[in-house]
């Protein structure tokens, strides 16, 4: 086995990196702080748990996200293959059952003999050898502070869109109706007609 690479963070990026490296014969030490150090938004200890939305956006190749997915499939992106197994109807978007997707990613990582999982918090950037920091917006305060000091920056920024998720059984089906999103795809989305004040 080739030299080990440390990957900090078991989200989408960290899980994909670990699987890609292991698939190329490189040993991986994957460090994930959950569940030892929980976050305000994660509900499980699974890797690659989506917390904002279950949508991985459009698959239409005429959109940036659709084109990116085409490119990632050609590069044999492991998480896209897993997403197909956990897919739920969502028109032209690739949406997944969030818990099933995260469970399947965790199973894939756990079954890879070249990946050793470490459930602990990486507090700083003092890592031996080649390392990848893939911790995203929910980085632990100590590691975030270490990254900030390393780059001599007062603030670090993460840009993301906000998408709310609700349980289907909480939707009032007397007023809601099924339709496509933006007039594209099938009637896979619940639509709720609100006035500006109601919203």
RACORQUI-V803902 format. One line per field, one symbol per residue. phi: phi as a letter, one per 20 degrees, with the letter a starting at -180 (. if undefined). A space follows every 50 residues. Layout:
phi: ???
This chain:
phi: .fgfdedeodefffffgffffffdndfcdedcfeegcfdfdfdcefflff debeeemfdffedffffffgffffemgfffffgffdfcfbmeeedcfgff gfffffffffeefeddecebeeebeecfmfccdcdmfdfggffgfffgfg elcfcdccdbedceccfgfeefffdfbebfdlmcneeedfdcfdegfff
